[in-house]
Amino acid sequence: MDRFVFLTLDGLSKGAVYAAFALALVLIWRSTRIVNFAQGALAVVTAYIAYSVTGATGSYWVGFAAAIVSGLVLGAIVERGVMRFVEQAPPLNAVTVGLGLVLLIQGILGMVYANDFRFFPAPVGQQALKAGDLALVSPFDLLVFGTVVLVMLLLALLFTRTRVGLRMRAAAFAPEVSRLLGVNVGRMLTLGWALAAAVGALAGMLVIPTGLGLHPTAMDLVFVSAFTAAVVGGFDSPVGAVVGGLVVGLVLSYVTGYFGADLTPIAVLVLLLAVLLVRPGGLFAGAKARHV
Amino acid sequence: MNGGPILDVTGLVAGYGGAPVLHDITLSVGRGAIVAVLGANGAGKTTLLRTLSGLLKPSAGRIVFDGTELRGIPVDRLVQRGMAHVPEGRGVVTELTVDENLRLGGLWRSDRAAAAAALAEVYELFPPLAARRRHAGHQLSGGERQMLAIGRALVASPTLLLLDEPSLGLAPKITAQIMTLLAQLRERTGLTVLLVEQNVRSALSIADHGVVMALGRIVVETGSAALRDDEDLRHAYLGF
């Protein structure tokens, strides 16, 4: 029972990261109907930037800020420089371009930083706090959870309470009508990609210190988990992405805890397959009513 | 503001990549006029509106709106100049609430007080919308959606309103209400309306002029009374 409680809390903490990463995928999907396969690689780039900045300044938090800012910039560059040209094209074009970006980014990172695992320290302890004999959560888990909840609240406020949020939603739902109403849809798409990449960068900064280590491919498995989370959530629903992230986190934590870490990558894929077979629209797919 | 026509179109040619849909359209719309654009399905009425509002780039010809040539001005800048286009199928963003849809219409305005005042006025104009502020667009009836689409355009306080088939799918009584409202708006604000309609009778009931299109050309341009009363014209182009 103690072990179950520990695994549950650990799973929720990991799941929070998957949720954030899945949310970034959903943000882009909703506005451009593109699955950003390069999101993991982009997050790794920002983590390397954070690594360099932290190395130079000695402060994790300065590096953290550098990761978020470089995520914003990188997301905007990728949308303006690459994805804009495939947004209107058949879906496969964007997939190919995204995977091409992954190879390009991983190649460049390997050349600049070498393909070694680098130790990326966490800002706070990762030893679980104990209540009596019961191992519960580490301070780092609490940091992860708090940060993700905060970011989601901020995103929700941005989208529902601000003028730019209303513009972004309108541009995603009805680009043509939005243009007629004076919304610069192209700018909203760039902003959406920038925000998503920043959220991805944040997720990277929260997951890479947890034993993953920094490596050009460090986020590959996280990407698969987050992709599964987004599929579980139906890909169109921010709430679904969050719930999907927590579900995936829990499943993986139980598999790792009870059956061993070797099975974790397979478990993600089995879960993905199961959802696609049983409920391809995701658990949160409502009766889809797209009106004209 | 000058005294000339609010819209002056010369030699307009436009289409969707293949053969042009609009051939050599020349049209002038005076300030404060209500002009009905009539014609059969596929005559190019919707294409004309889409070209006027910049959604479709013309391959030839010029559009002068309120004294400014529109070439090179992006679609999302036209609303600031006073042009509002309510597209066919109403264009309500169904995922957003009534209030969000309406606010969207005034977001471009830097003068927030004016935007808020225009919003309040629209709610006054359409009491059913005021009662359903928090409802999502997809919860509205067809008539309410049409009110929302027109109301949203009005939040921008336009000088020219391009309306594409406002009567589509609406009960005759509601269509009549909308036509009356347009006539009242014109009286009160001097709004110019370019009204594309299949429903010839209701369009001509409020229009000053009628423009009949066939196969992408303007074939008749005359006073609306003439269109109503000239049986040969009606038979030849409007089918009744």
Interface residues (C-beta under 8 A of the other chain):
Chain A: R163 L166 R167 R169 A170 F173 A174 E176 V177 S178 R179 L180 L181 G182 V183 N184 V185 A289 R290 H291 V292
Chain B: S53 L55 P74 V75 D76 R77 L78 V79 Q80 A84 H85 P87 G89 G91 V92 V93 T94 E95 L96 E100 R103 L104 G105 L107 W108 G137 H138 R152 A156
